Amino acid sequence: MTPEKLSEALLERQLLSPDELGAVIEAQQRMGGPLSKHVMESGYMTEEAFRDFLSSVYGVKAIDLSTIEIEQDVIRLVSEDIATRFHLLPISRQGRTLVVAMCNPDNLFAIDDLKFYTGLEISPVVVPDNEVKEAIDKYYDQAETLASVMEDLDENIEFVDDEEEMLKTQQMEEESESAPVVKLVNSLLADAVTRGASDIHIEPFEKEMRVRYRIDGVLQEMMHPPVRLKRAIISRLKIMAELNIAERRIPQDGRIKLRLGKKTVDMRVSSLPTMFDEKIVMRILDQENLEVNLEKLGFQEEPLANFMEAIHCPYGMVLVTGPTGSGKTTTLYSALTKINTTSVNIITTEDPVEYNLPGINQVQVNDEVGLSFAAALKSILRQDPNIVMVGEIRDLETASIATKAALTGHLVLSTLHTNDAPSSIGRLVDMGIEPFLISSSVQMILAQRLVRRICTRCKEEIKISPDILVDAGIKREEAENLTLYKGAGCPNCNKSGYSGRVGLYEVMVVSPSVREMILDRASTAEIKDKAVAEGMITLRQDALWKMKQGSTTLEEVLRETSQD
């Protein structure tokens, strides 16, 4: 069905108003992609309602491809060329009948060609065209799937001793360039990006090699390549990252840039010598996965208003704190995007620069040539900045320069590593910053965590003992009748019950009373009590609120936050 006919049918059946359809068409023209994708993402129709609409238009069953896993034997019945040309996908075989997902089941030419090609009867079902495209990309991986690559590798694994394993540089290069190794590495990288992994861990042990992906903050074991290939795989990755493959005694850092279809992905590569070879960890930096809309990060209304007010101040310091991998960089990038206009000069100093932000001057720290955070910050302040972002305050020198910059008419954004917002005051004091400087410069401190989001496709209600909920911090009368949710596990979430993550935020405004407490060297506990009394929502409180909203589970709340 053409976009024009689709639009006419939606209007004719009064499923969308003219204004709603106009908004959908405008979104499609602005962002590209199939019209059906924008209809389902607009919120005007549920995915289920849109599938029912397609089913009634074509007179065939509509299905959700994300809820099924298609066997490779079925996929092999139709070539990638035919699937792409006719925009279809085989999903199951029942005797002499092949069930095929199509975005246009009225395409009789495609059905006839497919019948001739396979020698089977064709039974079409309808699927939105954007879902067909995603499924084709998933099942017809041009770099070959991990499973098919592993089938091509010799399964007879031989264990060798250390002397036999030592290879000369030339031999390592030759092995790393062999077709099976190249295919395996390419497939591994493509698979990790497709699954939305943030990190890839390549881990060599004495008698095995393990590959794990970090997905939604949790490591998941994916495969065990033949141990005899571990040196070739590691060498291949080091060559791609432009590292010295002959040097195996010291850690090295590099970068790989990949193009997957129309998508360009950067990977930060780190090698670490271990007992049985080098461990490789790759951080995947996918620009498309960067969410820079503050309103979509998961803030509650009042904390978001407080944060927005702080980042729009003409001067002062805004600190974002939390452990590694808690989303601090995303929050800072989102803040910079919000306040980035042609009337202000924004300069950042980062280690490393993770994403390119248009219109913002970004400086890469390089300790080898003496360009530390402190040195970069000194130079930045001579560049007439309005807003400065310091990737991390690590030492007294950086903290001192940042504090003085905040006191002399600059807005300074930076990060710290502390457990909660009030602890940041004590951390700065421990670094050697005087309390009067802290109370005068710091406008707001935000602490954050990331918890896994319940998969919306397999979400189901559960009941939890009120006693457990009370222990977690919920009032008894509320716990008695509270309905919570979990993910049952489906192909969409790899059976985990979770898909994506949502942020937890603790926003502490440095009010006049808190400033007085800082000057008086009050304890972290006292400052926290005062902030809570003035309305600060703690990490645990925000986590419980998101649990009650159905965004996450009690297990995630207890895993990422402590009792207030």
C-alpha positions as CSV (number, residue, x, y, z in Angstrom):
1,M,0.0,0.0,0.0
2,T,1.4,3.4,-1.0
3,P,1.7,6.1,1.6
4,E,-1.1,8.0,-0.1
5,K,-3.5,5.1,0.0
6,L,-2.5,4.4,3.6
7,S,-3.3,8.0,4.5
8,E,-6.6,7.8,2.7
9,A,-7.6,4.6,4.5
10,L,-6.7,6.0,7.9
11,L,-8.8,9.1,7.3
12,E,-11.7,7.2,5.7
13,R,-12.0,4.9,8.8
14,Q,-11.6,7.9,11.1
15,L,-8.6,6.4,12.8
16,L,-6.7,9.6,12.5
17,S,-8.0,13.2,12.2
18,P,-6.7,15.4,9.4
19,D,-4.6,17.3,12.0
20,E,-3.1,14.1,13.4
21,L,-2.3,12.7,9.9
22,G,-0.7,16.1,9.0
23,A,1.5,15.8,12.1
24,V,2.5,12.3,11.2
25,I,3.3,13.2,7.6
26,E,5.4,16.2,8.8
27,A,7.4,13.9,11.1
28,Q,8.0,11.5,8.2
29,Q,9.2,14.3,5.9
30,R,11.5,15.7,8.6
31,M,13.0,12.4,9.8
32,G,12.5,10.0,6.9
33,G,11.5,6.4,7.1
34,P,8.1,4.6,6.3
35,L,4.9,6.4,7.2
36,S,3.7,3.3,9.2
37,K,6.7,3.8,11.6
38,H,5.6,7.4,12.3
39,V,2.0,6.4,12.7
40,M,2.9,3.9,15.4
41,E,5.3,6.2,17.2
42,S,3.0,9.2,17.1
43,G,0.9,8.0,20.0
44,Y,-2.4,8.6,18.1
45,M,-2.8,4.8,17.6
46,T,-1.5,1.9,19.6
47,E,0.6,-0.7,17.7
48,E,-2.1,-3.3,18.2
49,A,-4.8,-0.9,16.7
50,F,-2.5,-0.2,13.7
51,R,-2.0,-4.0,13.1
52,D,-5.8,-4.6,13.4
53,F,-6.2,-1.8,10.8
54,L,-3.8,-3.4,8.4
55,S,-5.4,-6.8,8.9
56,S,-8.9,-5.4,8.1
57,V,-7.5,-3.6,5.0
58,Y,-5.8,-6.6,3.5
59,G,-8.1,-9.4,4.8
60,V,-5.2,-11.4,6.3
61,K,-3.8,-12.0,9.8
62,A,-1.5,-9.3,11.2
63,I,1.4,-10.3,13.4
64,D,4.1,-8.7,15.6
65,L,7.5,-9.9,14.3
66,S,9.3,-8.9,17.6
67,T,7.4,-11.6,19.5
68,I,8.7,-14.5,17.4
69,E,12.1,-16.0,16.7
70,I,12.4,-17.3,13.2
71,E,14.5,-20.5,12.5
72,Q,17.5,-20.1,10.3
73,D,16.3,-23.1,8.2
74,V,13.2,-21.1,7.3
75,I,15.2,-17.9,6.5
76,R,17.5,-19.9,4.1
77,L,14.4,-20.7,2.0
78,V,14.4,-17.2,0.6
79,S,17.5,-15.3,-0.5
80,E,18.3,-11.9,1.0
81,D,18.0,-10.4,-2.5
82,I,14.4,-11.5,-2.9
83,A,13.5,-10.6,0.7
84,T,14.8,-7.1,0.2
85,R,13.4,-6.6,-3.3
86,F,9.8,-7.6,-2.4
87,H,10.1,-6.4,1.2
88,L,9.0,-9.7,2.8
89,L,10.3,-12.3,5.2
90,P,9.6,-16.1,5.6
91,I,8.6,-16.8,9.1
92,S,7.5,-20.4,9.3
93,R,6.9,-23.5,7.1
94,Q,3.9,-25.8,7.6
95,G,4.3,-28.8,5.3
96,R,4.1,-27.5,1.7
97,T,3.0,-24.0,2.8
98,L,5.4,-21.1,3.6
99,V,4.1,-18.4,5.8
100,V,5.5,-15.0,4.7
101,A,5.4,-11.7,6.4
102,M,4.7,-8.9,3.9
103,C,4.0,-5.2,4.2
104,N,1.8,-5.5,1.0
105,P,0.0,-8.9,0.8
106,D,-1.8,-7.5,-2.4
107,N,1.5,-7.8,-4.3
108,L,0.5,-10.8,-6.4
109,F,3.7,-10.6,-8.5
110,A,5.8,-11.0,-5.4
111,I,3.7,-14.0,-4.2
112,D,3.9,-15.7,-7.7
113,D,7.7,-15.2,-7.9
114,L,8.2,-16.5,-4.4
115,K,6.0,-19.5,-5.2
116,F,8.1,-20.3,-8.3
117,Y,11.4,-19.7,-6.4
118,T,10.6,-21.9,-3.4
119,G,8.2,-24.5,-4.9
120,L,5.9,-23.9,-2.0
121,E,2.5,-22.5,-1.5
122,I,2.6,-19.0,0.0
123,S,0.4,-17.9,2.9
124,P,0.9,-14.1,3.5
125,V,0.5,-12.3,6.8
126,V,0.7,-8.5,7.1
127,V,3.4,-6.6,9.0
128,P,4.1,-2.8,9.1
129,D,6.8,-2.1,6.5
130,N,9.3,-0.7,9.1
131,E,9.1,-3.9,11.1
132,V,9.7,-6.0,7.9
133,K,12.9,-3.9,7.2
134,E,14.2,-4.3,10.8
135,A,13.6,-8.0,10.6
136,I,15.4,-8.3,7.2
137,D,18.4,-6.5,8.7
138,K,18.3,-8.8,11.7
139,Y,18.1,-12.1,9.9
140,Y,20.1,-11.3,6.8
141,D,23.3,-10.0,8.3
142,Q,25.7,-9.2,5.5
143,A,28.6,-10.0,7.7
144,E,27.1,-13.4,8.5
145,T,25.6,-14.3,11.8
146,L,27.7,-15.4,14.7
147,A,26.1,-18.8,14.5
148,S,26.9,-19.4,10.8
149,V,30.5,-18.2,11.3
150,M,31.0,-20.5,14.3
151,E,29.7,-23.4,12.2
152,D,32.5,-22.7,9.6
153,L,35.2,-22.8,12.3
154,D,36.9,-26.1,13.1
155,E,35.2,-27.4,16.3
156,N,38.2,-29.6,17.3
157,I,39.8,-27.3,19.9
158,E,43.4,-28.1,20.8
159,F,45.0,-26.8,24.0
160,V,48.6,-25.8,23.7
161,D,51.2,-24.8,26.2
162,D,52.7,-21.3,26.5
163,E,55.8,-22.0,24.5
164,E,53.8,-23.3,21.5
165,E,51.4,-20.4,21.7
166,M,54.1,-17.7,21.4
167,L,54.0,-16.5,17.8
168,K,56.2,-14.0,15.9
169,T,54.7,-10.7,14.9
170,Q,54.5,-11.8,11.2
171,Q,52.7,-15.0,12.1
172,M,50.2,-13.2,14.3
173,E,49.4,-10.7,11.5
174,E,48.9,-13.6,9.0
175,E,46.6,-15.5,11.3
176,S,44.6,-12.3,12.2
177,E,44.0,-11.7,8.5
178,S,42.6,-15.2,7.8
179,A,39.1,-15.3,6.4
180,P,37.4,-17.1,9.3
181,V,39.0,-14.8,11.9
182,V,38.0,-11.7,9.9
183,K,34.4,-12.9,9.5
184,L,34.1,-13.8,13.2
185,V,35.4,-10.5,14.4
186,N,33.2,-8.5,11.9
187,S,30.2,-10.5,12.9
188,L,30.9,-10.1,16.6
189,L,31.1,-6.3,16.3
190,A,28.0,-6.1,14.1
191,D,26.0,-8.3,16.4
192,A,26.9,-6.3,19.5
193,V,25.8,-3.0,17.8
194,T,22.6,-4.6,16.6
195,R,21.8,-5.9,20.1
196,G,22.4,-2.4,21.6
197,A,25.4,-3.4,23.7
198,S,27.4,-0.7,25.3
199,D,30.6,-2.8,25.8
200,I,32.2,-5.9,24.4
201,H,34.5,-8.0,26.6
202,I,36.9,-10.5,24.9
203,E,38.4,-12.6,27.8
204,P,41.1,-15.2,27.3
205,F,41.5,-18.0,29.9
206,E,43.8,-21.0,30.1
207,K,41.5,-23.4,28.3
208,E,38.7,-21.3,26.9
209,M,37.9,-17.8,25.5
210,R,34.7,-16.0,26.5
211,V,32.8,-13.1,24.8
212,R,30.4,-11.0,26.8
213,Y,28.2,-8.0,25.9
214,R,27.0,-5.4,28.4
215,I,23.4,-4.8,27.6
216,D,21.3,-2.4,29.7
217,G,24.1,-2.3,32.2
218,V,24.4,-6.1,32.8
219,L,27.0,-8.4,31.3
220,Q,25.6,-11.3,29.3
221,E,27.7,-14.2,28.0
222,M,27.3,-14.5,24.2
223,M,29.8,-17.1,22.8
224,H,33.0,-19.1,23.3
225,P,35.3,-18.9,20.3
226,P,37.8,-21.8,19.8
227,V,40.6,-21.1,22.2
228,R,43.2,-21.8,19.5
229,L,42.1,-18.6,17.8
230,K,42.4,-16.3,20.8
231,R,45.7,-14.8,19.7
232,A,44.5,-14.3,16.1
233,I,41.2,-12.7,17.3
234,I,43.0,-10.4,19.8
235,S,45.6,-9.5,17.1
236,R,42.8,-8.7,14.6
237,L,41.2,-6.3,17.0
238,K,44.5,-4.6,17.9
239,I,45.3,-4.1,14.2
240,M,41.8,-2.6,13.6
241,A,42.4,-0.3,16.6
242,E,45.9,0.6,15.3
243,L,47.6,-0.8,18.4
244,N,51.0,-2.5,18.6
245,I,50.4,-6.2,18.3
246,A,53.9,-7.1,19.2
247,E,53.6,-5.3,22.6
248,R,51.8,-7.6,25.0
249,R,53.2,-6.5,28.3
250,I,51.6,-3.1,28.8
251,P,48.0,-1.8,28.5
252,Q,47.1,0.0,25.2
253,D,44.2,2.2,24.1
254,G,42.9,2.7,20.6
255,R,39.8,3.4,18.6
256,I,37.9,1.5,15.8
257,K,35.5,3.3,13.5
258,L,32.9,1.1,11.8
259,R,30.3,1.7,9.1
260,L,27.3,-0.6,9.4
261,G,24.9,0.2,6.6
262,K,24.3,3.9,6.9
263,K,25.3,4.0,10.5
264,T,28.8,5.0,11.7
265,V,29.9,3.7,15.1
266,D,33.0,4.5,17.1
267,M,34.5,2.0,19.5
268,R,37.0,2.8,22.2
269,V,39.4,-0.2,22.5
270,S,41.4,-1.0,25.7
271,S,43.8,-3.9,25.9
272,L,45.0,-5.3,29.3
273,P,47.7,-7.9,29.8
274,T,46.3,-10.8,31.9
275,M,47.7,-14.2,32.9
276,F,46.7,-16.0,29.8
277,D,46.8,-13.2,27.2
278,E,45.4,-9.8,26.7
279,K,41.8,-8.9,27.6
280,I,40.1,-6.6,25.2
281,V,37.2,-4.3,26.2
282,M,35.5,-2.2,23.6
283,R,33.1,0.7,24.5
284,I,30.6,1.2,21.8
285,L,29.8,4.9,21.0
286,D,26.7,4.9,18.8
287,Q,25.6,8.5,18.1
288,E,22.1,7.3,17.3
289,N,21.7,5.9,20.9
290,L,22.6,9.2,22.5
291,E,19.4,10.7,24.0
292,V,20.0,14.5,24.4
293,N,16.4,15.4,25.3
294,L,16.3,16.2,29.0
295,E,12.6,15.6,29.2
296,K,13.0,12.0,28.0
297,L,15.7,11.0,30.5
298,G,13.3,10.2,33.3
299,F,13.3,13.2,35.5
300,Q,10.3,13.9,37.7
301,E,8.7,17.3,37.2
302,E,10.1,19.3,40.1
303,P,13.7,18.0,40.0
304,L,13.8,18.7,36.2
305,A,12.6,22.3,36.8
306,N,15.3,22.7,39.4
307,F,18.0,21.3,37.1
308,M,16.8,23.5,34.2
309,E,17.0,26.6,36.4
310,A,20.5,25.7,37.5
311,I,21.9,25.2,34.0
312,H,20.4,28.5,32.8
313,C,22.2,30.4,35.6
314,P,24.8,32.8,34.1
315,Y,27.5,31.6,36.5
316,G,28.1,29.0,39.2
317,M,28.9,25.3,39.3
318,V,26.6,22.4,38.5
319,L,27.9,19.0,39.5
320,V,26.7,15.6,38.2
321,T,27.8,12.7,40.4
322,G,27.5,8.9,40.2
323,P,29.5,5.8,39.5
324,T,31.1,4.9,36.1
325,G,28.4,4.0,33.6
326,S,25.5,5.8,35.4
327,G,24.8,8.2,32.5
328,K,26.6,11.3,33.7
329,T,28.0,12.1,30.3
330,T,24.5,11.8,28.7
331,T,23.0,14.2,31.3
332,L,25.8,16.7,30.7
333,Y,25.5,16.5,26.9
334,S,21.7,16.9,27.2
335,A,22.2,20.0,29.4
336,L,24.7,21.5,26.9
337,T,22.4,20.8,24.0
338,K,19.6,22.6,25.9
339,I,21.6,25.8,26.5
340,N,23.6,25.8,23.2
341,T,22.8,28.9,21.3
342,T,24.7,31.2,18.9
343,S,24.9,33.8,21.7
344,V,27.1,31.8,24.0
345,N,30.6,30.3,23.7
346,I,30.6,26.7,25.1
347,I,33.9,24.8,25.4
348,T,34.4,21.3,26.9
349,T,37.4,19.3,28.1
350,E,36.8,15.6,28.1
351,D,38.7,12.3,28.5
352,P,37.8,11.1,25.9
353,V,35.4,13.1,23.7
354,E,32.6,10.5,23.4
355,Y,30.2,12.2,21.0
356,N,30.4,15.1,18.6
357,L,28.1,18.0,19.7
358,P,27.5,20.5,16.8
359,G,28.2,24.1,17.7
360,I,30.3,23.2,20.8
361,N,34.1,23.3,21.0
362,Q,35.3,20.0,22.4
363,V,38.9,19.5,23.7
364,Q,40.4,16.0,24.1
365,V,42.6,15.5,27.2
366,N,46.0,14.1,26.4
367,D,48.2,13.5,29.5
368,E,51.1,12.2,27.3
369,V,51.7,15.7,26.0
370,G,50.8,17.5,29.3
371,L,47.2,18.4,28.3
372,S,45.5,17.4,31.6
373,F,42.1,18.6,32.7
374,A,43.7,21.4,34.7
375,A,46.0,22.5,31.8
376,A,43.1,22.4,29.3
377,L,40.9,24.4,31.7
378,K,43.5,27.1,32.1
379,S,43.7,27.5,28.3
380,I,39.9,27.4,27.9
381,L,39.4,30.3,30.3
382,R,41.6,32.4,28.0
383,Q,39.2,31.6,25.1
384,D,36.4,33.9,26.3
385,P,33.9,31.1,27.3
386,N,30.4,31.6,28.8
387,I,29.9,27.9,29.6
388,V,32.6,25.4,30.4
389,M,32.2,21.6,30.8
390,V,35.0,19.7,32.6
391,G,34.7,16.0,32.0
392,E,35.7,15.1,35.6
393,I,37.1,16.8,38.6
394,R,39.9,14.4,39.7
395,D,42.3,16.5,41.7
396,L,42.8,19.7,43.7
397,E,44.2,21.7,40.8
398,T,41.3,21.0,38.5
399,A,38.8,21.6,41.4
400,S,40.4,24.9,42.3
401,I,40.4,26.3,38.7
402,A,36.8,25.1,38.1
403,T,35.7,26.8,41.4
404,K,37.4,30.1,40.6
405,A,35.9,30.0,37.1
406,A,32.4,29.6,38.6
407,L,33.0,32.6,40.8
408,T,34.2,34.8,38.0
409,G,31.2,34.8,35.8
410,H,31.3,31.4,34.1
411,L,28.8,28.5,34.2
412,V,30.8,25.4,35.0
413,L,29.4,21.9,34.5
414,S,31.4,18.9,35.7
415,T,31.2,15.4,37.3
416,L,32.4,13.7,40.5
417,H,32.4,10.1,41.7
418,T,30.3,10.0,44.9
419,N,27.4,7.9,46.1
420,D,24.8,10.7,46.4
421,A,24.5,14.4,46.0
422,P,25.2,15.6,49.6
423,S,28.5,13.5,49.7
424,S,29.9,15.7,46.9
425,I,30.4,18.6,49.4
426,G,32.6,16.4,51.6
427,R,34.5,15.1,48.5
428,L,35.4,18.7,47.5
429,V,36.5,19.5,51.0
430,D,38.6,16.4,51.1
431,M,40.3,17.5,47.9
432,G,41.3,20.7,49.6
433,I,38.7,23.3,48.5
434,E,37.7,25.7,51.3
435,P,34.0,25.5,52.4
436,F,33.5,29.2,51.7
437,L,34.5,28.7,48.1
438,I,32.2,25.7,47.8
439,S,29.2,27.5,49.3
440,S,29.7,30.5,47.0
441,S,30.2,28.6,43.8
442,V,28.1,25.4,43.7
443,Q,24.5,26.0,42.6
444,M,23.2,22.5,42.4
445,I,24.4,18.8,42.6
446,L,22.7,16.0,40.8
447,A,23.3,12.3,41.7
448,Q,22.1,9.7,39.3
449,R,21.9,6.0,38.6
450,L,20.5,3.8,35.7
451,V,18.0,1.0,36.2
452,R,16.8,-1.4,33.6
453,R,13.3,-0.7,32.2
454,I,10.7,-3.4,32.1
455,C,10.1,-4.7,28.5
456,T,6.8,-3.3,27.3
457,R,6.1,-6.3,25.1
458,C,6.1,-8.9,27.9
459,K,5.1,-6.7,30.8
460,E,2.8,-8.5,33.3
461,E,1.3,-7.7,36.7
462,I,2.8,-9.3,39.9
463,K,2.1,-9.2,43.6
464,I,4.8,-8.7,46.2
465,S,4.5,-9.2,49.9
466,P,3.7,-5.9,51.7
467,D,6.4,-6.6,54.3
468,I,9.1,-6.6,51.5
469,L,7.7,-3.3,50.1
470,V,7.6,-1.7,53.6
471,D,11.3,-2.7,54.1
472,A,12.1,-1.1,50.7
473,G,10.6,2.2,51.9
474,I,6.9,2.2,51.0
475,K,4.2,3.0,53.5
476,R,2.2,0.1,54.9
477,E,-1.2,1.3,53.7
478,E,0.1,1.8,50.2
479,A,2.0,-1.5,50.1
480,E,-1.2,-3.5,50.9
481,N,-2.9,-2.7,47.6
482,L,0.1,-1.9,45.3
483,T,0.2,-3.6,41.9
484,L,3.7,-4.0,40.4
485,Y,5.1,-5.3,37.2
486,K,7.8,-7.4,35.7
487,G,8.9,-8.7,32.3
488,A,8.0,-12.3,31.6
489,G,10.8,-12.6,29.0
490,C,10.3,-12.6,25.2
491,P,12.5,-12.5,22.0
492,N,12.3,-8.7,22.0
493,C,14.3,-8.5,25.3
494,N,16.3,-11.7,24.8
495,K,14.2,-13.4,27.6
496,S,15.6,-11.0,30.2
497,G,12.3,-9.1,30.9
498,Y,14.1,-5.8,30.5
499,S,14.6,-3.5,27.5
500,G,16.4,-0.2,27.8
501,R,17.2,1.8,30.9
502,V,15.7,4.8,32.8
503,G,17.5,7.3,35.0
504,L,17.2,7.8,38.7
505,Y,17.9,11.4,39.8
506,E,18.6,13.1,43.1
507,V,18.7,16.8,42.6
508,M,20.0,18.9,45.6
509,V,19.6,22.6,45.3
510,V,22.3,24.5,47.3
511,S,19.8,26.8,49.1
512,P,20.8,29.6,51.5
513,S,20.3,27.3,54.5
514,V,22.5,24.6,52.9
515,R,25.2,27.2,52.1
516,E,25.2,28.1,55.8
517,M,25.7,24.4,56.8
518,I,28.6,24.1,54.3
519,L,30.3,27.1,55.9
520,D,29.7,25.6,59.3
521,R,31.3,22.3,58.1
522,A,28.2,20.3,58.8
523,S,28.3,16.6,58.2
524,T,27.0,14.9,55.0
525,A,24.1,13.4,57.0
526,E,23.1,16.8,58.3
527,I,23.2,18.4,54.9
528,K,21.2,15.5,53.5
529,D,18.5,15.8,56.2
530,K,18.2,19.5,55.4
531,A,18.0,19.0,51.7
532,V,15.3,16.3,52.1
533,A,13.3,18.6,54.5
534,E,13.5,21.3,51.7
535,G,12.0,18.9,49.2
536,M,14.9,16.9,47.7
537,I,13.8,13.5,46.2
538,T,16.4,10.9,47.0
539,L,17.6,8.2,44.7
540,R,15.6,5.6,46.6
541,Q,12.5,7.7,46.5
542,D,12.8,8.3,42.8
543,A,13.4,4.6,42.2
544,L,10.3,3.6,44.2
545,W,8.3,6.2,42.2
546,K,9.4,4.7,38.9
547,M,8.7,1.2,40.2
548,K,5.1,2.3,41.1
549,Q,4.8,3.8,37.6
550,G,5.6,0.4,36.1
551,S,8.9,1.5,34.6
552,T,11.2,-0.8,36.6
553,T,11.1,-3.6,39.2
554,L,11.8,-3.9,42.9
555,E,14.9,-6.0,42.1
556,E,16.4,-3.1,40.2
557,V,15.5,-0.6,42.9
558,L,17.3,-2.6,45.6
559,R,20.3,-3.3,43.3
560,E,21.0,0.3,42.5
561,T,19.9,2.3,45.5
562,S,20.3,2.1,49.3
563,Q,17.8,2.8,52.0
564,D,17.5,6.5,53.0
